[in-house]
């Protein structure tokens, strides 16, 4: 991971996620919460596997994450293994607080890993 990406994410509470629409082919951006572990960022779709951006990632896994004027394009890997998803959910609860996470994320059956290297 480059120093610029590491610094941009270190102060960010959310990143701008850009995905390719599976029907339109257009670029769609939205702010999302994230956690970072080693050389990856992890995202949890608010409505889990029902989230539109998650469905788009499954079709076209190339995404862009941007924060504080720095962007990285990478491949997003869906995570469906319950044990890994639960680990990521725990990291989200630690970063954002259990109350906030539970209030905003009614379904968390999947997660997404984005390599930052």
C-alpha positions as CSV (number, residue, x, y, z in Angstrom):
1,X,0.0,0.0,0.0
2,X,1.3,3.4,-0.9
3,X,2.0,5.9,1.8
4,X,-0.5,8.3,0.2
5,X,-3.3,5.7,0.4
6,X,-2.4,4.8,3.9
7,X,-2.5,8.5,5.0
8,X,-5.7,9.2,3.2
9,X,-7.5,6.3,4.9
10,X,-6.0,6.9,8.3
11,X,-8.1,10.0,8.9
12,X,-11.2,9.0,7.0
13,X,-14.4,7.6,8.6
14,X,-15.8,6.8,5.2
15,X,-14.7,6.4,1.6
16,X,-16.3,7.1,-1.7
17,X,-17.0,3.8,-3.4
18,X,-17.4,3.8,-7.2
19,X,-18.8,0.7,-8.9
20,X,-20.1,-0.1,-12.4
21,X,-23.8,-0.4,-12.7
22,X,-24.7,-4.0,-13.8
23,X,-27.5,-2.8,-16.1
24,X,-26.4,0.6,-17.2
25,X,-22.6,0.2,-17.3
26,X,-22.4,3.7,-15.7
27,X,-20.1,4.6,-12.8
28,X,-22.1,5.0,-9.6
29,X,-20.5,6.5,-6.5
30,X,-21.6,6.5,-2.9
31,X,-20.1,7.1,0.5
32,X,-19.5,3.9,2.6
33,X,-18.0,3.1,5.9
34,X,-14.9,0.9,5.9
35,X,-12.4,-0.8,8.1
36,X,-8.8,-1.5,7.2
37,X,-6.7,-4.5,8.0
38,X,-3.2,-5.1,6.7
39,X,-3.3,-4.2,2.9
40,X,-7.0,-4.3,2.5
41,X,-10.1,-2.3,3.1
42,X,-13.3,-4.1,4.0
43,X,-16.8,-2.9,3.3
44,X,-20.2,-4.2,4.6
45,X,-23.2,-3.4,2.5
46,X,-26.0,-1.8,4.6
47,X,-28.6,-4.3,3.4
48,X,-26.1,-7.1,3.0
49,X,-26.4,-9.3,-0.1
50,X,-29.6,-7.3,-1.1
51,X,-27.6,-4.1,-1.6
52,X,-27.5,-2.8,-5.1
53,X,-23.8,-1.8,-5.0
54,X,-22.9,-5.4,-3.8
55,X,-24.8,-6.9,-6.7
56,X,-22.9,-4.5,-9.0
57,X,-19.6,-5.6,-7.5
58,X,-20.5,-9.3,-8.1
59,X,-21.0,-8.5,-11.8
60,X,-18.1,-6.2,-12.3
61,X,-15.5,-6.5,-9.4
62,X,-13.4,-3.5,-10.5
63,X,-14.0,-0.6,-8.0
64,X,-12.5,2.7,-6.9
65,X,-12.1,3.9,-3.4
66,X,-11.3,7.5,-2.7
67,X,-10.7,9.5,0.4
68,X,-9.1,12.9,1.1
69,X,-8.2,13.5,-2.5
70,X,-6.5,10.1,-3.0
71,X,-8.0,7.3,-5.0
72,X,-7.2,3.6,-5.6
73,X,-8.7,1.3,-8.3
74,X,-8.7,-2.3,-7.4
75,X,-10.6,-5.6,-7.5
76,X,-13.3,-6.2,-5.0
77,X,-13.7,-9.7,-3.6
78,X,-17.1,-10.7,-2.1
79,X,-16.9,-12.5,1.2
80,X,-19.7,-14.9,2.1
81,X,-18.0,-17.1,4.7
82,X,-19.9,-16.4,7.9
83,X,-16.7,-16.6,10.1
84,X,-14.9,-14.0,8.0
85,X,-18.0,-11.8,7.8
86,X,-18.4,-11.9,11.6
87,X,-14.7,-10.9,12.0
88,X,-15.2,-7.9,9.7
89,X,-18.5,-6.9,11.5
90,X,-16.6,-7.0,14.8
91,X,-14.0,-4.6,13.3
92,X,-16.9,-2.3,12.2
93,X,-18.4,-2.3,15.7
94,X,-15.0,-1.4,17.2
95,X,-14.5,1.5,14.8
96,X,-18.0,2.9,14.6
97,X,-19.6,1.6,17.9
98,X,-22.0,-1.2,18.2
99,X,-25.1,1.1,18.5
100,X,-24.2,2.9,15.3
101,X,-23.4,-0.2,13.4
102,X,-26.6,-2.0,14.5
103,X,-28.7,1.1,13.7
104,X,-27.4,1.4,10.2
105,X,-26.7,-2.3,9.2
106,X,-29.9,-4.4,9.6
107,X,-28.4,-7.3,7.5
108,X,-24.8,-8.3,7.5
109,X,-24.5,-11.6,5.7
110,X,-21.7,-10.6,3.3
111,X,-18.7,-8.3,3.2
112,X,-16.3,-7.1,0.5
113,X,-12.5,-7.0,0.5
114,X,-10.7,-4.4,-1.6
115,X,-7.0,-4.8,-2.0
116,X,-5.1,-1.5,-1.4
117,X,-1.8,-2.6,-3.0
